[in-house]
Amino acid sequence: MDDPCLRDKINGEWVELDSSAGQTHGVLNFQNITGSTCEMDSFPRVWFQNHTTADAMGQRATYDLSTSTVSFDLLPGSWAWAAVTIINAGFVDGCSVVTSSSFLVVPTYPVSNAPWQTVAGKVQTPGISACVNPDIGLITVSTARWGHYA
């Protein structure tokens, strides 16, 4: 088994596809930027990032269980992607709405279950309505898949 694809091995990018009916749909693309293979496994862990404190805010993304989990090797220079759906924070009762300009992302979860602070990377976004409440989740993410979604 190869080392997991963590922040030191991956460059992430956000591609927004559309915003309608109170939701934003997009993908997180991940590129292996090292000279060695790393392993992608299961669902990425995704949070909004609080631009003031640089901490995670809101609840971690829930998993789209309609997508099957698969483990695969990501070769140097290769890409993987995961689909993301975000509920517009303005439509959620009890949400303290702020704008987040980035996600904190763990592309694949390490076997050691290390805390997110040691393994999450930052992925820039154009500014998305987020919720600072730790008990309110707005993000759903699919399992990672091989390839680049443009």
C-alpha positions as CSV (number, residue, x, y, z in Angstrom):
1,M,0.0,0.0,0.0
2,D,1.3,3.5,-0.9
3,D,1.4,6.5,1.4
4,P,-2.0,8.4,1.6
5,C,-2.4,11.5,-0.6
6,L,-2.2,14.2,2.0
7,R,-1.6,18.0,1.8
8,D,2.1,17.7,1.2
9,K,1.5,15.5,-1.9
10,I,-1.6,17.1,-3.4
11,N,-2.5,20.4,-5.0
12,G,-6.2,21.1,-4.8
13,E,-8.5,23.2,-7.0
14,W,-12.2,24.1,-6.8
15,V,-14.3,24.2,-10.0
16,E,-17.8,25.7,-9.6
17,L,-20.2,24.1,-12.1
18,D,-23.5,25.9,-11.2
19,S,-25.6,27.5,-8.6
20,S,-29.3,27.1,-8.6
21,A,-32.3,26.2,-6.4
22,G,-30.4,27.1,-3.2
23,Q,-27.4,24.9,-3.9
24,T,-23.9,25.2,-5.5
25,H,-22.5,22.3,-7.3
26,G,-18.8,21.8,-8.1
27,V,-15.8,19.5,-7.9
28,L,-12.6,19.4,-6.0
29,N,-9.7,18.3,-8.3
30,F,-6.6,16.9,-6.7
31,Q,-3.2,16.6,-8.5
32,N,-0.3,14.5,-7.2
33,I,2.5,17.1,-7.2
34,T,5.2,14.7,-6.0
35,G,7.5,12.2,-7.8
36,S,6.0,9.2,-6.1
37,T,2.6,7.4,-6.1
38,C,0.2,8.1,-3.3
39,E,-3.1,6.4,-2.4
40,M,-6.6,7.9,-2.7
41,D,-9.1,6.1,-0.6
42,S,-12.8,6.9,0.1
43,F,-14.2,10.3,0.8
44,P,-12.2,13.5,1.1
45,R,-12.8,15.3,4.4
46,V,-14.0,18.9,3.7
47,W,-14.8,21.9,5.8
48,F,-15.2,25.6,5.2
49,Q,-12.2,27.6,6.4
50,N,-12.8,30.6,8.7
51,H,-10.7,33.4,7.1
52,T,-10.2,35.1,10.4
53,T,-8.9,32.2,12.5
54,A,-7.8,29.8,9.7
55,D,-9.7,27.1,11.5
56,A,-12.4,24.8,10.2
57,M,-15.9,26.1,10.6
58,G,-19.3,24.5,10.4
59,Q,-19.8,20.8,10.4
60,R,-17.5,18.5,8.3
61,A,-19.0,17.5,4.9
62,T,-21.4,14.6,4.9
63,Y,-20.8,11.8,2.5
64,D,-22.8,11.1,-0.6
65,L,-23.4,7.4,0.1
66,S,-24.9,6.9,-3.4
67,T,-21.3,6.9,-4.7
68,S,-19.3,3.8,-4.1
69,T,-15.9,4.0,-2.3
70,V,-12.9,2.9,-4.2
71,S,-9.2,2.9,-3.4
72,F,-6.7,3.7,-6.2
73,D,-3.1,4.8,-6.7
74,L,-2.6,8.4,-7.9
75,L,0.6,8.4,-10.0
76,P,2.9,11.5,-10.1
77,G,1.2,14.3,-12.0
78,S,-2.1,12.5,-12.1
79,W,-5.5,13.8,-11.0
80,A,-8.5,12.7,-9.0
81,W,-11.7,14.5,-8.3
82,A,-14.8,14.5,-6.0
83,A,-18.2,16.1,-6.5
84,V,-19.4,18.6,-4.0
85,T,-22.8,20.1,-3.2
86,I,-23.2,23.1,-0.9
87,I,-26.5,24.3,0.5
88,N,-26.9,28.1,0.4
89,A,-26.3,29.2,4.1
90,G,-29.0,31.9,3.8
91,F,-31.7,29.2,3.5
92,V,-30.7,27.4,6.8
93,D,-32.5,28.4,10.0
94,G,-30.1,29.2,12.9
95,C,-27.1,29.7,10.6
96,S,-24.8,32.6,11.3
97,V,-23.9,33.4,7.6
98,V,-20.3,34.4,6.7
99,T,-18.4,34.2,3.4
100,S,-15.7,31.6,3.2
101,S,-13.0,32.0,0.5
102,S,-11.5,28.5,1.0
103,F,-12.1,24.9,2.0
104,L,-9.9,22.9,4.3
105,V,-9.5,19.5,2.6
106,V,-8.0,16.2,3.6
107,P,-7.9,14.5,0.1
108,T,-7.9,11.0,1.6
109,Y,-8.0,10.0,5.3
110,P,-4.7,8.7,6.8
111,V,-4.7,5.4,8.5
112,S,-3.4,7.0,11.6
113,N,-6.5,9.1,12.0
114,A,-4.4,12.2,12.5
115,P,-6.2,15.4,13.4
116,W,-7.3,17.6,10.5
117,Q,-4.9,20.4,11.6
118,T,-1.9,18.3,10.7
119,V,-3.1,16.9,7.3
120,A,-5.7,19.4,5.8
121,G,-4.7,21.6,2.9
122,K,-6.3,24.8,1.8
123,V,-8.3,25.0,-1.5
124,Q,-9.3,28.6,-2.7
125,T,-12.9,29.3,-3.6
126,P,-14.4,32.5,-5.1
127,G,-16.3,33.2,-1.8
128,I,-19.2,30.9,-0.7
129,S,-21.8,31.5,1.9
130,A,-20.9,29.4,4.9
131,C,-22.2,28.8,8.4
132,V,-20.0,29.3,11.5
133,N,-22.2,27.1,13.6
134,P,-20.3,23.9,14.4
135,D,-23.5,21.8,14.4
136,I,-24.8,22.9,11.0
137,G,-23.5,21.1,7.9
138,L,-23.9,22.6,4.4
139,I,-21.4,20.4,2.4
140,T,-21.9,17.0,0.8
141,V,-19.0,15.3,-1.0
142,S,-18.7,12.2,-3.2
143,T,-16.0,9.6,-3.0
144,A,-12.8,10.4,-4.9
145,R,-12.5,9.2,-8.5
146,W,-9.6,9.0,-10.8
147,G,-9.2,11.7,-13.5
148,H,-9.5,15.5,-13.9
149,Y,-12.9,17.2,-14.0
150,A,-12.6,20.4,-16.1
